[in-house]
């Protein structure tokens, strides 16, 4: 379920962003959502790291590897390094 957020913009700013949204074939609401999502992604380092780990985990599963495989490969890499 979505929550409603009320923001106040001066009329000239709202008109400019609405015009740009229309040129891109987007609604004003969609543009605002994208701006907020991008703002969070650019500043939420922990969220970004979680996303990267999720992607790595997905790729490992897609390749058919298990947790034991990952642990073994880490141990082998550490042995090779020392």
Secondary structure, 3 states (H helix, E strand, C coil): CCCCCCCCCCHHHHHHHHHHHHHCCCCHHHHHHHHHHHHHHHHCHHHHHHHHHHHHHHHHHHCCCCHHHHHHHHHHHHHHHC
